[in-house]
Amino acid sequence: MMIMLTTVPIPVAPAKEQHRIVARFDELMARCDALEKLRAERDAKRSAVHTAELRSPQARASTPQSDASPPTATACAPSP
């Protein structure tokens, strides 16, 4: 069975309103693009800092060796 929709009215916003909606949508998409770019830059900086920290001599010197004994519970206890 086939239904014909040729007589069903479909409301459409006036052209001026459609242009306003598209302009606002474009504005919001531009803001999203800018935020994505900022996030990517932040992630790249964070990665560079972490890599530099892992490669620094100070980080290697302060890293416990695998044969070192694990910390005891009393090391974290508050002093009386």
Backbone as CSV, one residue per row, in Angstrom:
resi,resn,N_x,N_y,N_z,CA_x,CA_y,CA_z,C_x,C_y,C_z
1,MET,0.847,-1.182,0.000,0.000,0.000,0.000,0.885,1.235,0.000
2,MET,0.569,2.188,-0.826,1.355,3.399,-0.937,0.520,4.581,-0.453
3,ILE,1.144,5.419,0.409,0.459,6.605,0.919,1.044,7.828,0.225
4,MET,0.197,8.664,-0.279,0.638,9.882,-0.943,0.636,11.024,0.065
5,LEU,1.740,11.719,0.181,1.857,12.836,1.121,1.799,14.184,0.417
6,THR,1.363,14.222,-0.780,1.354,15.473,-1.529,0.404,16.508,-0.952
7,THR,-0.560,16.102,-0.177,-1.523,17.058,0.362,-1.248,17.406,1.819
8,VAL,-0.214,16.836,2.415,0.102,17.120,3.817,0.984,18.367,3.869
9,PRO,0.499,19.404,4.556,1.318,20.620,4.644,2.503,20.404,5.605
10,ILE,3.681,20.848,5.204,4.882,20.768,6.039,5.327,22.197,6.322
11,PRO,5.318,22.587,7.605,5.694,23.972,7.921,7.191,24.207,7.690
12,VAL,7.492,25.327,7.087,8.873,25.711,6.819,9.037,27.145,7.311
13,ALA,10.150,27.373,8.017,10.418,28.721,8.519,10.656,29.662,7.348
14,PRO,10.355,30.947,7.536,10.618,31.928,6.473,12.117,31.942,6.137
15,ALA,12.443,32.342,4.944,13.834,32.345,4.472,14.741,33.159,5.395
16,LYS,14.264,34.294,5.868,15.072,35.143,6.758,15.424,34.384,8.045
17,GLU,14.461,33.671,8.597,14.688,32.884,9.813,15.646,31.723,9.525
18,GLN,15.510,31.085,8.389,16.414,29.996,8.022,17.854,30.507,7.917
19,HIS,18.042,31.679,7.350,19.383,32.254,7.236,19.948,32.575,8.619
20,ARG,19.101,33.067,9.516,19.544,33.363,10.876,19.979,32.082,11.582
21,ILE,19.212,31.006,11.402,19.538,29.711,12.027,20.866,29.181,11.486
22,VAL,21.052,29.251,10.187,22.290,28.759,9.574,23.486,29.586,10.051
23,ALA,23.319,30.897,10.153,24.405,31.763,10.617,24.791,31.412,12.052
24,ARG,23.812,31.186,12.908,24.091,30.821,14.309,24.763,29.453,14.375
25,PHE,24.297,28.524,13.564,24.892,27.197,13.522,26.358,27.292,13.095
26,ASP,26.635,28.066,12.064,28.013,28.247,11.593,28.894,28.857,12.688
27,GLU,28.344,29.822,13.429,29.079,30.453,14.533,29.431,29.427,15.606
28,LEU,28.454,28.608,15.966,28.695,27.596,17.005,29.684,26.533,16.531
29,MET,29.612,26.156,15.276,30.562,25.167,14.745,31.981,25.726,14.737
30,ALA,32.125,27.023,14.439,33.443,27.657,14.468,34.005,27.636,15.884
31,ARG,33.154,27.867,16.873,33.600,27.801,18.271,34.013,26.384,18.639
32,CYS,33.269,25.389,18.176,33.633,23.985,18.428,34.984,23.660,17.802
33,ASP,35.204,24.127,16.580,36.482,23.893,15.909,37.630,24.527,16.697
34,ALA,37.420,25.751,17.201,38.456,26.428,17.975,38.748,25.659,19.267
35,LEU,37.702,25.156,19.921,37.902,24.382,21.148,38.641,23.080,20.874
36,GLU,38.329,22.423,19.784,39.031,21.191,19.422,40.508,21.472,19.165
37,LYS,40.803,22.591,18.517,42.193,22.960,18.256,42.923,23.230,19.568
38,LEU,42.286,23.953,20.482,42.899,24.233,21.787,43.144,22.940,22.560
39,ARG,42.197,22.018,22.512,42.362,20.746,23.217,43.529,19.953,22.640
40,ALA,43.650,19.939,21.324,44.754,19.215,20.689,46.096,19.844,21.075
41,GLU,46.152,21.176,21.110,47.385,21.856,21.518,47.722,21.543,22.975
42,ARG,46.718,21.539,23.832,46.929,21.223,25.246,47.439,19.798,25.409
43,ASP,46.837,18.866,24.683,47.267,17.472,24.764,48.703,17.301,24.277
44,ALA,49.064,18.021,23.218,50.434,17.942,22.699,51.425,18.504,23.713
45,LYS,51.087,19.617,24.344,51.962,20.205,25.367,52.096,19.273,26.555
46,ARG,50.978,18.682,26.991,51.010,17.764,28.124,51.904,16.564,27.806
47,SER,51.772,16.038,26.612,52.586,14.904,26.205,54.067,15.273,26.177
48,ALA,54.373,16.468,25.671,55.767,16.915,25.623,56.341,17.073,27.025
49,VAL,55.563,17.604,27.935,56.026,17.776,29.315,56.248,16.421,29.965
50,HIS,55.337,15.499,29.781,55.498,14.165,30.370,56.710,13.459,29.792
51,THR,56.910,13.568,28.490,58.065,12.934,27.853,59.359,13.543,28.383
52,ALA,59.386,14.868,28.485,60.585,15.535,28.994,60.859,15.124,30.441
53,GLU,59.833,15.007,31.228,60.003,14.607,32.628,60.538,13.194,32.720
54,LEU,60.019,12.308,31.892,60.483,10.925,31.929,61.927,10.796,31.462
55,ARG,62.368,11.685,30.601,63.735,11.629,30.074,64.731,12.406,30.919
56,SER,64.263,13.194,31.884,65.168,14.033,32.663,65.995,13.180,33.620
57,PRO,67.242,13.572,33.881,68.088,12.816,34.815,67.508,12.810,36.235
58,GLN,66.855,13.897,36.633,66.272,13.949,37.970,65.164,12.914,38.124
59,ALA,64.374,12.715,37.076,63.282,11.744,37.152,63.843,10.337,37.286
60,ARG,64.912,10.039,36.553,65.511,8.711,36.643,66.153,8.497,38.004
61,ALA,66.748,9.544,38.568,67.412,9.415,39.863,66.401,9.199,40.986
62,SER,65.218,9.797,40.860,64.229,9.673,41.933,63.305,8.479,41.758
63,THR,63.414,7.776,40.633,62.573,6.609,40.393,63.114,5.434,41.176
64,PRO,62.286,4.776,42.002,62.786,3.632,42.770,63.166,2.481,41.845
65,GLN,64.228,1.799,42.194,64.681,0.651,41.423,63.783,-0.541,41.720
66,SER,63.768,-1.511,40.821,62.888,-2.663,40.977,63.270,-3.512,42.179
67,ASP,64.558,-3.471,42.618,64.968,-4.282,43.765,64.785,-3.533,45.081
68,ALA,64.310,-2.318,45.050,64.082,-1.555,46.272,62.879,-2.127,47.007
69,SER,62.924,-2.050,48.324,61.812,-2.582,49.116,60.618,-1.649,49.016
70,PRO,59.414,-2.194,49.052,58.220,-1.349,48.950,58.066,-0.487,50.201
71,PRO,57.412,0.660,50.063,57.226,1.530,51.224,56.360,0.848,52.275
72,THR,56.650,1.164,53.517,55.875,0.576,54.614,54.709,1.477,54.958
73,ALA,53.755,0.914,55.676,52.565,1.672,56.067,52.922,2.785,57.027
74,THR,53.955,2.602,57.845,54.323,3.610,58.829,54.940,4.830,58.165
75,ALA,55.456,4.692,56.938,56.057,5.836,56.250,55.015,6.897,55.936
76,CYS,53.750,6.488,55.792,52.690,7.432,55.464,51.875,7.842,56.677
77,ALA,52.178,7.282,57.820,51.400,7.582,59.033,51.705,8.981,59.516
78,PRO,50.714,9.699,60.031,50.953,11.045,60.546,51.849,10.988,61.783
79,SER,52.669,11.988,61.948,53.544,12.011,63.114,52.748,12.424,64.342
80,PRO,53.098,11.860,65.514,52.323,12.158,66.748,52.553,13.537,67.268
